[in-house]
Amino acid sequence: MLGSKAKEGQMKNRDARAMPVHRDEDSPLSFAAAEQSRQALAMVRAAIDRQDVMLAYQPVIQTCRPDRPAFYEGLIRVLDDRGRIIPAKEFINAIERTEVGRKLDCLSLELGLKALLGQPDLRLAINMSARSIGYAPWTKVLNRGLAVHTHRFAGAKQPRIDLTEQPRILVGRPAEHHAVNVLKMRLAGI
């Protein structure tokens, strides 16, 4: 038979096990934030599947020539089903290492190449992940664009499109491989 102290100890242990432990991630606010993030990712996937994206063109000005842009930076924008821009901060970190990120980069490249068809004098930098280089669908978009654009830009002294990425994305990827791919793109005239 257990003494009163032992029974009291068992009761406390049982009560402690039965009571839920509340951590920060279990709070209603944290739950709502996580749910909003899940919904944003679902909206992004659906928008990319619908190809409901656009490029926003940010002019880049040189201090020595402030009268005109040196080039434009093409920033991909993903639209929800009502045509509103989904803020990139809501999803970019979650998709940059995934197939969804690769598809978004394919769309970025495709839109940039289409912009060049409409305005051959345009100089454009497209932000994308270095992980997309070598991704078969991305390479297909690039090769298709090269076939269309090569004759238009033959003899061009400056590349008309630069593919740029976040430096942190190069982690784990040999820099030489990346540099060779960028050089091939520049030599191809885009």
N, CA and C atoms as an extended XYZ file, in Angstrom:
570
Properties=species:S:1:pos:R:3:atomname:S:1:resname:S:1:resid:I:1 pbc="F F F"
N         0.837       -1.162        0.000 N   MET     1
C         0.000        0.000        0.000 CA  MET     1
C         0.893        1.240        0.000 C   MET     1
N         0.518        2.225       -0.821 N   LEU     2
C         1.298        3.428       -0.938 CA  LEU     2
C         0.960        4.404        0.174 C   LEU     2
N         2.007        5.090        0.627 N   GLY     3
C         1.788        6.110        1.634 CA  GLY     3
C         1.161        7.338        0.999 C   GLY     3
N         0.726        8.260        1.844 N   SER     4
C         0.061        9.463        1.335 CA  SER     4
C         0.991       10.316        0.484 C   SER     4
N         2.285       10.340        0.811 N   LYS     5
C         3.236       11.117        0.007 CA  LYS     5
C         3.367       10.506       -1.386 C   LYS     5
N         3.413        9.179       -1.482 N   ALA     6
C         3.546        8.504       -2.778 CA  ALA     6
C         2.299        8.743       -3.617 C   ALA     6
N         1.118        8.639       -3.019 N   LYS     7
C        -0.133        8.884       -3.752 CA  LYS     7
C        -0.168       10.322       -4.265 C   LYS     7
N         0.260       11.243       -3.424 N   GLU     8
C         0.277       12.647       -3.804 CA  GLU     8
C         1.221       12.863       -5.000 C   GLU     8
N         2.391       12.202       -4.994 N   GLY     9
C         3.351       12.297       -6.097 CA  GLY     9
C         2.773       11.735       -7.385 C   GLY     9
N         2.068       10.605       -7.277 N   GLN    10
C         1.452       10.012       -8.469 CA  GLN    10
C         0.384       10.929       -9.043 C   GLN    10
N        -0.390       11.534       -8.189 N   MET    11
C        -1.445       12.438       -8.642 CA  MET    11
C        -0.844       13.632       -9.385 C   MET    11
N         0.247       14.191       -8.839 N   LYS    12
C         0.889       15.327       -9.491 CA  LYS    12
C         1.420       14.924      -10.857 C   LYS    12
N         2.056       13.750      -10.949 N   ASN    13
C         2.589       13.285      -12.232 CA  ASN    13
C         1.475       13.078      -13.245 C   ASN    13
N         0.373       12.455      -12.821 N   ARG    14
C        -0.746       12.222      -13.713 CA  ARG    14
C        -1.341       13.543      -14.170 C   ARG    14
N        -1.476       14.498      -13.261 N   ASP    15
C        -2.027       15.802      -13.614 CA  ASP    15
C        -1.104       16.530      -14.596 C   ASP    15
N         0.201       16.413      -14.398 N   ALA    16
C         1.154       17.076      -15.285 CA  ALA    16
C         1.082       16.489      -16.689 C   ALA    16
N         0.879       15.161      -16.772 N   ARG    17
C         0.779       14.527      -18.094 CA  ARG    17
C        -0.513       14.916      -18.787 C   ARG    17
N        -1.561       15.094      -18.062 N   ALA    18
C        -2.865       15.390      -18.652 CA  ALA    18
C        -2.977       16.841      -19.102 C   ALA    18
N        -2.228       17.714      -18.471 N   MET    19
C        -2.320       19.130      -18.815 CA  MET    19
C        -1.503       19.412      -20.074 C   MET    19
N        -2.073       20.097      -21.048 N   PRO    20
C        -1.320       20.413      -22.258 CA  PRO    20
C        -0.212       21.417      -21.963 C   PRO    20
N         0.898       21.210      -22.637 N   VAL    21
C         2.011       22.128      -22.511 CA  VAL    21
C         1.853       23.178      -23.599 C   VAL    21
N         1.864       24.430      -23.212 N   HIS    22
C         1.706       25.503      -24.186 CA  HIS    22
C         3.073       26.080      -24.535 C   HIS    22
N         3.403       25.979      -25.786 N   ARG    23
C         4.623       26.584      -26.302 CA  ARG    23
C         4.201       27.726      -27.215 C   ARG    23
N         5.170       28.550      -27.612 N   ASP    24
C         4.868       29.683      -28.485 CA  ASP    24
C         4.196       29.241      -29.776 C   ASP    24
N         4.668       28.102      -30.353 N   GLU    25
C         4.096       27.683      -31.632 CA  GLU    25
C         2.677       27.142      -31.494 C   GLU    25
N         2.243       26.908      -30.255 N   ASP    26
C         0.881       26.435      -30.021 CA  ASP    26
C        -0.101       27.580      -29.780 C   ASP    26
N         0.376       28.797      -29.782 N   SER    27
C        -0.506       29.913      -29.491 CA  SER    27
C        -1.452       30.159      -30.672 C   SER    27
N        -2.598       30.725      -30.408 N   PRO    28
C        -3.536       31.022      -31.502 CA  PRO    28
C        -2.925       31.932      -32.570 C   PRO    28
N        -2.101       32.880      -32.156 N   LEU    29
C        -1.468       33.776      -33.115 CA  LEU    29
C        -0.488       33.006      -34.009 C   LEU    29
N         0.319       32.140      -33.408 N   SER    30
C         1.262       31.334      -34.193 CA  SER    30
C         0.520       30.388      -35.128 C   SER    30
N        -0.553       29.799      -34.639 N   PHE    31
C        -1.350       28.910      -35.480 CA  PHE    31
C        -1.920       29.680      -36.673 C   PHE    31
N        -2.443       30.871      -36.431 N   ALA    32
C        -3.004       31.688      -37.513 CA  ALA    32
C        -1.928       32.058      -38.528 C   ALA    32
N        -0.734       32.400      -38.048 N   ALA    33
C         0.360       32.751      -38.957 CA  ALA    33
C         0.768       31.548      -39.805 C   ALA    33
N         0.856       30.379      -39.194 N   ALA    34
C         1.210       29.164      -39.931 CA  ALA    34
C         0.133       28.823      -40.961 C   ALA    34
N        -1.116       28.993      -40.579 N   GLU    35
C        -2.216       28.726      -41.505 CA  GLU    35
C        -2.195       29.691      -42.680 C   GLU    35
N        -1.908       30.962      -42.408 N   GLN    36
C        -1.811       31.957      -43.473 CA  GLN    36
C        -0.673       31.605      -44.427 C   GLN    36
N         0.444       31.131      -43.893 N   SER    37
C         1.577       30.730      -44.719 CA  SER    37
C         1.204       29.545      -45.611 C   SER    37
N         0.500       28.556      -45.052 N   ARG    38
C         0.048       27.402      -45.847 CA  ARG    38
C        -0.891       27.845      -46.965 C   ARG    38
N        -1.788       28.761      -46.666 N   GLN    39
C        -2.718       29.257      -47.673 CA  GLN    39
C        -1.989       30.036      -48.762 C   GLN    39
N        -0.988       30.827      -48.374 N   ALA    40
C        -0.220       31.590      -49.365 CA  ALA    40
C         0.512       30.640      -50.300 C   ALA    40
N         1.091       29.581      -49.765 N   LEU    41
C         1.789       28.611      -50.615 CA  LEU    41
C         0.827       27.924      -51.578 C   LEU    41
N        -0.353       27.605      -51.113 N   ALA    42
C        -1.356       26.983      -51.993 CA  ALA    42
C        -1.758       27.964      -53.101 C   ALA    42
N        -1.931       29.245      -52.746 N   MET    43
C        -2.277       30.256      -53.754 CA  MET    43
C        -1.155       30.405      -54.771 C   MET    43
N         0.091       30.366      -54.313 N   VAL    44
C         1.243       30.507      -55.208 CA  VAL    44
C         1.313       29.329      -56.169 C   VAL    44
N         1.167       28.122      -55.649 N   ARG    45
C         1.180       26.932      -56.519 CA  ARG    45
C         0.095       27.026      -57.590 C   ARG    45
N        -1.093       27.413      -57.176 N   ALA    46
C        -2.209       27.527      -58.131 CA  ALA    46
C        -1.917       28.613      -59.169 C   ALA    46
N        -1.387       29.743      -58.746 N   ALA    47
C        -1.077       30.838      -59.676 CA  ALA    47
C        -0.007       30.419      -60.678 C   ALA    47
N         0.998       29.710      -60.226 N   ILE    48
C         2.052       29.253      -61.128 CA  ILE    48
C         1.499       28.230      -62.108 C   ILE    48
N         0.640       27.338      -61.636 N   ASP    49
C         0.003       26.376      -62.539 CA  ASP    49
C        -0.831       27.088      -63.603 C   ASP    49
N        -1.475       28.199      -63.225 N   ARG    50
C        -2.274       28.984      -64.177 CA  ARG    50
C        -1.404       29.930      -64.998 C   ARG    50
N        -0.118       30.027      -64.645 N   GLN    51
C         0.813       30.998      -65.229 CA  GLN    51
C         0.316       32.418      -65.006 C   GLN    51
N        -0.233       32.637      -63.847 N   ASP    52
C        -0.771       33.940      -63.477 CA  ASP    52
C         0.318       34.751      -62.786 C   ASP    52
N         1.301       35.176      -63.602 N   VAL    53
C         2.457       35.924      -63.120 CA  VAL    53
C         2.728       37.082      -64.072 C   VAL    53
N         3.542       38.014      -63.608 N   MET    54
C         3.962       39.123      -64.467 CA  MET    54
C         5.333       39.592      -64.009 C   MET    54
N         6.007       40.329      -64.856 N   LEU    55
C         7.270       40.945      -64.469 CA  LEU    55
C         7.019       42.404      -64.124 C   LEU    55
N         7.619       42.836      -63.029 N   ALA    56
C         7.645       44.251      -62.682 CA  ALA    56
C         9.030       44.742      -63.083 C   ALA    56
N         9.094       45.863      -63.766 N   TYR    57
C        10.357       46.376      -64.284 CA  TYR    57
C        10.856       47.516      -63.416 C   TYR    57
N        11.985       47.289      -62.778 N   GLN    58
C        12.617       48.291      -61.928 CA  GLN    58
C        13.780       48.914      -62.692 C   GLN    58
N        13.730       50.215      -63.002 N   PRO    59
C        14.858       50.825      -63.709 CA  PRO    59
C        16.088       50.920      -62.801 C   PRO    59
N        17.231       50.633      -63.380 N   VAL    60
C        18.507       50.768      -62.672 CA  VAL    60
C        19.251       51.911      -63.345 C   VAL    60
N        19.569       52.923      -62.564 N   ILE    61
C        20.166       54.150      -63.083 CA  ILE    61
C        21.637       54.216      -62.678 C   ILE    61
N        22.486       54.596      -63.620 N   GLN    62
C        23.884       54.838      -63.313 CA  GLN    62
C        24.042       56.299      -62.891 C   GLN    62
N        24.892       56.540      -61.932 N   THR    63
C        25.083       57.917      -61.476 CA  THR    63
C        25.705       58.789      -62.560 C   THR    63
N        26.495       58.182      -63.441 N   CYS    64
C        27.114       58.978      -64.509 CA  CYS    64
C        26.138       59.290      -65.644 C   CYS    64
N        25.007       58.563      -65.722 N   ARG    65
C        23.982       58.812      -66.750 CA  ARG    65
C        22.590       58.787      -66.122 C   ARG    65
N        22.280       59.751      -65.274 N   PRO    66
C        20.995       59.715      -64.581 CA  PRO    66
C        19.796       60.042      -65.468 C   PRO    66
N        20.052       60.401      -66.718 N   ASP    67
C        18.964       60.784      -67.606 CA  ASP    67
C        18.228       59.590      -68.198 C   ASP    67
N        18.820       58.384      -68.095 N   ARG    68
C        18.141       57.198      -68.648 CA  ARG    68
C        18.596       55.947      -67.899 C   ARG    68
N        17.730       54.939      -67.853 N   PRO    69
C        18.101       53.692      -67.175 CA  PRO    69
C        19.220       52.959      -67.932 C   PRO    69
N        20.147       52.400      -67.179 N   ALA    70
C        21.194       51.563      -67.780 CA  ALA    70
C        20.576       50.245      -68.220 C   ALA    70
N        19.658       49.730      -67.412 N   PHE    71
C        18.913       48.516      -67.723 CA  PHE    71
C        17.736       48.433      -66.762 C   PHE    71
N        16.920       47.429      -66.951 N   TYR    72
C        15.776       47.198      -66.071 CA  TYR    72
C        15.957       45.856      -65.389 C   TYR    72
N        15.550       45.812      -64.139 N   GLU    73
C        15.557       44.558      -63.405 CA  GLU    73
C        14.136       44.001      -63.460 C   GLU    73
N        14.006       42.795      -63.983 N   GLY    74
C        12.695       42.142      -64.072 CA  GLY    74
C        12.439       41.321      -62.830 C   GLY    74
N        11.443       41.703      -62.062 N   LEU    75
C        11.108       41.031      -60.812 CA  LEU    75
C         9.782       40.316      -60.989 C   LEU    75
N         9.773       39.010      -60.781 N   ILE    76
C         8.558       38.224      -60.984 CA  ILE    76
C         7.535       38.568      -59.901 C   ILE    76
N         6.308       38.673      -60.302 N   ARG    77
C         5.192       38.902      -59.392 CA  ARG    77
C         4.166       37.806      -59.625 C   ARG    77
N         3.710       37.210      -58.542 N   VAL    78
C         2.715       36.141      -58.597 CA  VAL    78
C         1.382       36.740      -58.188 C   VAL    78
N         0.343       36.438      -58.975 N   LEU    79
C        -0.979       37.036      -58.747 CA  LEU    79
C        -1.952       36.006      -58.195 C   LEU    79
N        -2.779       36.438      -57.269 N   ASP    80
C        -3.813       35.530      -56.769 CA  ASP    80
C        -4.963       35.468      -57.772 C   ASP    80
N        -6.001       34.730      -57.444 N   ASP    81
C        -7.099       34.537      -58.400 CA  ASP    81
C        -7.920       35.797      -58.646 C   ASP    81
N        -7.673       36.857      -57.882 N   ARG    82
C        -8.338       38.148      -58.112 CA  ARG    82
C        -7.422       39.156      -58.803 C   ARG    82
N        -6.207       38.715      -59.151 N   GLY    83
C        -5.270       39.597      -59.834 CA  GLY    83
C        -4.411       40.445      -58.918 C   GLY    83
N        -4.466       40.184      -57.617 N   ARG    84
C        -3.647       40.936      -56.661 CA  ARG    84
C        -2.279       40.262      -56.520 C   ARG    84
N        -1.255       41.051      -56.292 N   ILE    85
C         0.095       40.522      -56.112 CA  ILE    85
C         0.208       39.866      -54.740 C   ILE    85
N         0.700       38.628      -54.738 N   ILE    86
C         0.991       37.942      -53.476 CA  ILE    86
C         2.404       38.363      -53.073 C   ILE    86
N         2.577       38.954      -51.901 N   PRO    87
C         3.919       39.423      -51.507 CA  PRO    87
C         4.932       38.278      -51.498 C   PRO    87
N         6.064       38.495      -52.153 N   ALA    88
C         7.092       37.457      -52.264 CA  ALA    88
C         7.584       37.001      -50.894 C   ALA    88
N         7.605       37.906      -49.920 N   LYS    89
C         8.088       37.530      -48.585 CA  LYS    89
C         7.225       36.436      -47.959 C   LYS    89
N         6.008       36.263      -48.468 N   GLU    90
C         5.104       35.256      -47.931 CA  GLU    90
C         5.428       33.842      -48.416 C   GLU    90
N         6.234       33.720      -49.486 N   PHE    91
C         6.440       32.386      -50.041 CA  PHE    91
C         7.838       32.095      -50.579 C   PHE    91
N         8.636       33.099      -50.872 N   ILE    92
C         9.863       32.868      -51.630 CA  ILE    92
C        10.824       31.912      -50.913 C   ILE    92
N        10.999       32.055      -49.610 N   ASN    93
C        11.899       31.152      -48.888 CA  ASN    93
C        11.396       29.715      -48.895 C   ASN    93
N        10.099       29.538      -48.908 N   ALA    94
C         9.529       28.190      -48.896 CA  ALA    94
C         9.639       27.493      -50.248 C   ALA    94
N         9.686       28.255      -51.340 N   ILE    95
C         9.690       27.606      -52.661 CA  ILE    95
C        11.033       27.611      -53.364 C   ILE    95
N        11.994       28.407      -52.897 N   GLU    96
C        13.221       28.578      -53.681 CA  GLU    96
C        14.013       27.294      -53.877 C   GLU    96
N        13.816       26.296      -53.048 N   ARG    97
C        14.538       25.025      -53.192 CA  ARG    97
C        13.644       23.911      -53.744 C   ARG    97
N        12.491       24.267      -54.259 N   THR    98
C        11.524       23.252      -54.686 CA  THR    98
C        11.233       23.341      -56.183 C   THR    98
N        10.498       22.376      -56.657 N   GLU    99
C        10.041       22.353      -58.051 CA  GLU    99
C         9.200       23.593      -58.369 C   GLU    99
N         8.430       24.048      -57.414 N   VAL   100
C         7.624       25.258      -57.614 CA  VAL   100
C         8.538       26.450      -57.910 C   VAL   100
N         9.650       26.535      -57.208 N   GLY   101
C        10.618       27.594      -57.471 CA  GLY   101
C        11.212       27.499      -58.859 C   GLY   101
N        11.474       26.281      -59.308 N   ARG   102
C        12.019       26.091      -60.666 CA  ARG   102
C        10.995       26.524      -61.712 C   ARG   102
N         9.740       26.177      -61.495 N   LYS   103
C         8.686       26.576      -62.436 CA  LYS   103
C         8.545       28.100      -62.479 C   LYS   103
N         8.658       28.739      -61.328 N   LEU   104
C         8.563       30.195      -61.284 CA  LEU   104
C         9.719       30.827      -62.065 C   LEU   104
N        10.904       30.256      -61.939 N   ASP   105
C        12.048       30.769      -62.691 CA  ASP   105
C        11.873       30.565      -64.196 C   ASP   105
N        11.268       29.460      -64.589 N   CYS   106
C        10.975       29.246      -66.016 CA  CYS   106
C        10.039       30.331      -66.533 C   CYS   106
N         9.031       30.649      -65.742 N   LEU   107
C         8.097       31.700      -66.145 CA  LEU   107
C         8.791       33.056      -66.200 C   LEU   107
N         9.699       33.322      -65.263 N   SER   108
C        10.455       34.585      -65.268 CA  SER   108
C        11.273       34.712      -66.541 C   SER   108
N        11.981       33.649      -66.880 N   LEU   109
C        12.812       33.662      -68.085 CA  LEU   109
C        11.946       33.825      -69.331 C   LEU   109
N        10.850       33.105      -69.387 N   GLU   110
C         9.957       33.195      -70.544 CA  GLU   110
C         9.399       34.605      -70.720 C   GLU   110
N         8.973       35.226      -69.625 N   LEU   111
C         8.456       36.594      -69.707 CA  LEU   111
C         9.540       37.576      -70.125 C   LEU   111
N        10.759       37.384      -69.613 N   GLY   112
C        11.862       38.254      -70.005 CA  GLY   112
C        12.172       38.135      -71.487 C   GLY   112
N        12.175       36.923      -71.998 N   LEU   113
C        12.439       36.717      -73.422 CA  LEU   113
C        11.327       37.301      -74.291 C   LEU   113
N        10.091       37.175      -73.837 N   LYS   114
C         8.975       37.783      -74.574 CA  LYS   114
C         9.089       39.306      -74.588 C   LYS   114
N         9.521       39.876      -73.465 N   ALA   115
C         9.700       41.336      -73.405 CA  ALA   115
C        10.744       41.773      -74.425 C   ALA   115
N        11.788       40.986      -74.609 N   LEU   116
C        12.822       41.323      -75.588 CA  LEU   116
C        12.293       41.257      -77.015 C   LEU   116
N        11.369       40.362      -77.273 N   LEU   117
C        10.764       40.310      -78.612 CA  LEU   117
C        10.025       41.600      -78.925 C   LEU   117
N         9.323       42.111      -77.926 N   GLY   118
C         8.557       43.346      -78.120 CA  GLY   118
C         9.417       44.592      -78.154 C   GLY   118
N        10.549       44.558      -77.469 N   GLN   119
C        11.434       45.726      -77.404 CA  GLN   119
C        12.883       45.257      -77.511 C   GLN   119
N        13.386       45.077      -78.720 N   PRO   120
C        14.733       44.535      -78.907 CA  PRO   120
C        15.855       45.375      -78.299 C   PRO   120
N        15.629       46.652      -78.058 N   ASP   121
C        16.676       47.488      -77.459 CA  ASP   121
C        16.691       47.413      -75.928 C   ASP   121
N        15.770       46.707      -75.364 N   LEU   122
C        15.657       46.583      -73.914 CA  LEU   122
C        16.850       45.821      -73.346 C   LEU   122
N        17.416       46.319      -72.260 N   ARG   123
C        18.422       45.581      -71.484 CA  ARG   123
C        17.737       45.192      -70.192 C   ARG   123
N        17.805       43.908      -69.871 N   LEU   124
C        16.993       43.352      -68.803 CA  LEU   124
C        17.805       42.395      -67.939 C   LEU   124
N        17.651       42.500      -66.639 N   ALA   125
C        18.221       41.540      -65.693 CA  ALA   125
C        17.048       40.822      -65.036 C   ALA   125
N        17.093       39.498      -65.055 N   ILE   126
C        16.020       38.696      -64.466 CA  ILE   126
C        16.548       38.041      -63.192 C   ILE   126
N        15.891       38.271      -62.078 N   ASN   127
C        16.272       37.620      -60.824 CA  ASN   127
C        15.700       36.220      -60.781 C   ASN   127
N        16.551       35.269      -60.438 N   MET   128
C        16.112       33.888      -60.327 CA  MET   128
C        17.106       33.105      -59.497 C   MET   128
N        16.775       31.871      -59.203 N   SER   129
C        17.638       31.004      -58.423 CA  SER   129
C        18.659       30.321      -59.322 C   SER   129
N        19.890       30.239      -58.854 N   ALA   130
C        20.925       29.508      -59.599 CA  ALA   130
C        20.577       28.032      -59.690 C   ALA   130
N        19.707       27.558      -58.814 N   ARG   131
C        19.296       26.149      -58.847 CA  ARG   131
C        18.542       25.808      -60.138 C   ARG   131
N        17.998       26.802      -60.799 N   SER   132
C        17.232       26.539      -62.016 CA  SER   132
C        18.124       26.264      -63.214 C   SER   132
N        19.370       26.708      -63.144 N   ILE   133
C        20.287       26.442      -64.249 CA  ILE   133
C        20.531       24.938      -64.290 C   ILE   133
N        20.268       24.341      -65.431 N   GLY   134
C        20.402       22.901      -65.568 CA  GLY   134
C        19.083       22.158      -65.388 C   GLY   134
N        18.057       22.815      -64.883 N   TYR   135
C        16.719       22.216      -64.760 CA  TYR   135
C        16.169       22.094      -66.176 C   TYR   135
N        15.810       20.896      -66.588 N   ALA   136
C        15.473       20.620      -67.996 CA  ALA   136
C        14.428       21.577      -68.579 C   ALA   136
N        13.301       21.820      -67.925 N   PRO   137
C        12.334       22.766      -68.507 CA  PRO   137
C        12.894       24.178      -68.641 C   PRO   137
N        13.720       24.615      -67.702 N   TRP   138
C        14.338       25.939      -67.775 CA  TRP   138
C        15.277       26.011      -68.972 C   TRP   138
N        16.078       24.961      -69.156 N   THR   139
C        16.998       24.899      -70.293 CA  THR   139
C        16.223       24.917      -71.606 C   THR   139
N        15.084       24.252      -71.627 N   LYS   140
C        14.242       24.232      -72.830 CA  LYS   140
C        13.730       25.645      -73.148 C   LYS   140
N        13.288       26.377      -72.126 N   VAL   141
C        12.829       27.763      -72.322 CA  VAL   141
C        13.985       28.614      -72.840 C   VAL   141
N        15.162       28.441      -72.246 N   LEU   142
C        16.329       29.207      -72.666 CA  LEU   142
C        16.692       28.898      -74.120 C   LEU   142
N        16.756       27.626      -74.470 N   ASN   143
C        17.124       27.245      -75.839 CA  ASN   143
C        16.102       27.741      -76.857 C   ASN   143
N        14.834       27.662      -76.495 N   ARG   144
C        13.782       28.178      -77.382 CA  ARG   144
C        13.958       29.682      -77.571 C   ARG   144
N        14.264       30.386      -76.484 N   GLY   145
C        14.491       31.826      -76.557 CA  GLY   145
C        15.732       32.155      -77.368 C   GLY   145
N        16.778       31.373      -77.203 N   LEU   146
C        17.997       31.595      -77.986 CA  LEU   146
C        17.719       31.435      -79.475 C   LEU   146
N        16.937       30.434      -79.826 N   ALA   147
C        16.622       30.193      -81.242 CA  ALA   147
C        15.886       31.383      -81.843 C   ALA   147
N        15.003       31.985      -81.095 N   VAL   148
C        14.228       33.127      -81.586 CA  VAL   148
C        15.061       34.404      -81.595 C   VAL   148
N        15.884       34.590      -80.563 N   HIS   149
C        16.575       35.857      -80.375 CA  HIS   149
C        17.954       35.945      -81.014 C   HIS   149
N        18.589       34.834      -81.322 N   THR   150
C        19.972       34.872      -81.791 CA  THR   150
C        20.135       35.760      -83.015 C   THR   150
N        19.248       35.629      -83.987 N   HIS   151
C        19.388       36.453      -85.197 CA  HIS   151
C        19.145       37.934      -84.921 C   HIS   151
N        18.317       38.246      -83.928 N   ARG   152
C        18.016       39.644      -83.630 CA  ARG   152
C        19.179       40.345      -82.944 C   ARG   152
N        19.943       39.582      -82.187 N   PHE   153
C        21.006       40.196      -81.397 CA  PHE   153
C        22.394       39.782      -81.865 C   PHE   153
N        22.499       39.229      -83.042 N   ALA   154
C        23.816       38.864      -83.555 CA  ALA   154
C        24.660       40.131      -83.653 C   ALA   154
N        25.848       40.059      -83.122 N   GLY   155
C        26.741       41.214      -83.168 CA  GLY   155
C        26.497       42.221      -82.061 C   GLY   155
N        25.583       41.937      -81.161 N   ALA   156
C        25.337       42.878      -80.066 CA  ALA   156
C        26.572       42.946      -79.172 C   ALA   156
N        26.946       44.153      -78.788 N   LYS   157
C        28.125       44.332      -77.945 CA  LYS   157
C        27.809       44.067      -76.479 C   LYS   157
N        26.597       44.260      -76.093 N   GLN   158
C        26.183       44.071      -74.710 CA  GLN   158
C        25.145       42.961      -74.646 C   GLN   158
N        25.165       42.146      -73.590 N   PRO   159
C        24.082       41.173      -73.447 CA  PRO   159
C        22.766       41.921      -73.238 C   PRO   159
N        21.716       41.388      -73.738 N   ARG   160
C        20.413       42.038      -73.605 CA  ARG   160
C        19.640       41.536      -72.400 C   ARG   160
N        20.024       40.385      -71.875 N   ILE   161
C        19.370       39.859      -70.680 CA  ILE   161
C        20.430       39.219      -69.808 C   ILE   161
N        20.452       39.571      -68.547 N   ASP   162
C        21.336       38.960      -67.560 CA  ASP   162
C        20.457       38.172      -66.612 C   ASP   162
N        20.923       37.012      -66.231 N   LEU   163
C        20.205       36.191      -65.268 CA  LEU   163
C        20.943       36.324      -63.954 C   LEU   163
N        20.302       36.893      -62.966 N   THR   164
C        20.954       37.154      -61.694 CA  THR   164
C        20.271       36.355      -60.604 C   THR   164
N        21.024       36.091      -59.517 N   GLU   165
C        20.475       35.299      -58.437 CA  GLU   165
C        20.969       35.831      -57.109 C   GLU   165
N        20.363       35.335      -56.054 N   GLN   166
C        20.791       35.683      -54.712 CA  GLN   166
C        22.067       34.909      -54.401 C   GLN   166
N        23.115       35.556      -53.887 N   PRO   167
C        24.367       34.847      -53.606 CA  PRO   167
C        24.200       33.661      -52.666 C   PRO   167
N        23.273       33.708      -51.706 N   ARG   168
C        23.121       32.609      -50.762 CA  ARG   168
C        22.638       31.338      -51.442 C   ARG   168
N        22.049       31.465      -52.623 N   ILE   169
C        21.537       30.305      -53.334 CA  ILE   169
C        22.672       29.475      -53.923 C   ILE   169
N        23.848       30.053      -54.054 N   LEU   170
C        24.976       29.328      -54.636 CA  LEU   170
C        25.598       28.346      -53.654 C   LEU   170
N        25.154       28.330      -52.405 N   VAL   171
C        25.709       27.414      -51.422 CA  VAL   171
C        25.503       25.981      -51.897 C   VAL   171
N        26.582       25.199      -51.900 N   GLY   172
C        26.482       23.802      -52.306 CA  GLY   172
C        26.579       23.592      -53.804 C   GLY   172
N        26.745       24.630      -54.581 N   ARG   173
C        26.848       24.520      -56.033 CA  ARG   173
C        28.224       25.024      -56.441 C   ARG   173
N        28.987       24.223      -57.190 N   PRO   174
C        30.313       24.700      -57.592 CA  PRO   174
C        30.226       26.015      -58.363 C   PRO   174
N        30.967       26.999      -57.906 N   ALA   175
C        30.929       28.323      -58.527 CA  ALA   175
C        31.372       28.268      -59.985 C   ALA   175
N        32.316       27.373      -60.296 N   GLU   176
C        32.798       27.285      -61.673 CA  GLU   176
C        31.675       26.867      -62.619 C   GLU   176
N        30.863       25.906      -62.202 N   HIS   177
C        29.757       25.439      -63.040 CA  HIS   177
C        28.798       26.587      -63.327 C   HIS   177
N        28.480       27.350      -62.297 N   HIS   178
C        27.582       28.493      -62.454 CA  HIS   178
C        28.207       29.522      -63.402 C   HIS   178
N        29.486       29.819      -63.204 N   ALA   179
C        30.154       30.821      -64.031 CA  ALA   179
C        30.175       30.406      -65.495 C   ALA   179
N        30.401       29.133      -65.767 N   VAL   180
C        30.412       28.639      -67.150 CA  VAL   180
C        29.043       28.813      -67.782 C   VAL   180
N        27.988       28.505      -67.051 N   ASN   181
C        26.635       28.667      -67.599 CA  ASN   181
C        26.311       30.128      -67.889 C   ASN   181
N        26.692       31.021      -66.986 N   VAL   182
C        26.445       32.450      -67.215 CA  VAL   182
C        27.224       32.915      -68.429 C   VAL   182
N        28.481       32.468      -68.552 N   LEU   183
C        29.292       32.843      -69.701 CA  LEU   183
C        28.656       32.361      -70.999 C   LEU   183
N        28.141       31.147      -71.020 N   LYS   184
C        27.475       30.624      -72.223 CA  LYS   184
C        26.292       31.509      -72.586 C   LYS   184
N        25.530       31.946      -71.598 N   MET   185
C        24.370       32.787      -71.873 CA  MET   185
C        24.802       34.138      -72.430 C   MET   185
N        25.865       34.694      -71.880 N   ARG   186
C        26.354       35.989      -72.369 CA  ARG   186
C        26.875       35.851      -73.798 C   ARG   186
N        27.606       34.765      -74.074 N   LEU   187
C        28.149       34.549      -75.403 CA  LEU   187
C        27.033       34.322      -76.432 C   LEU   187
N        25.936       33.767      -75.950 N   ALA   188
C        24.802       33.533      -76.844 CA  ALA   188
C        24.083       34.832      -77.199 C   ALA   188
N        24.450       35.921      -76.540 N   GLY   189
C        23.855       37.204      -76.884 CA  GLY   189
C        22.674       37.571      -76.027 C   GLY   189
N        22.420       36.785      -74.988 N   ILE   190
C        21.344       37.180      -74.076 CA  ILE   190
C        21.888       37.323      -72.684 C   ILE   190
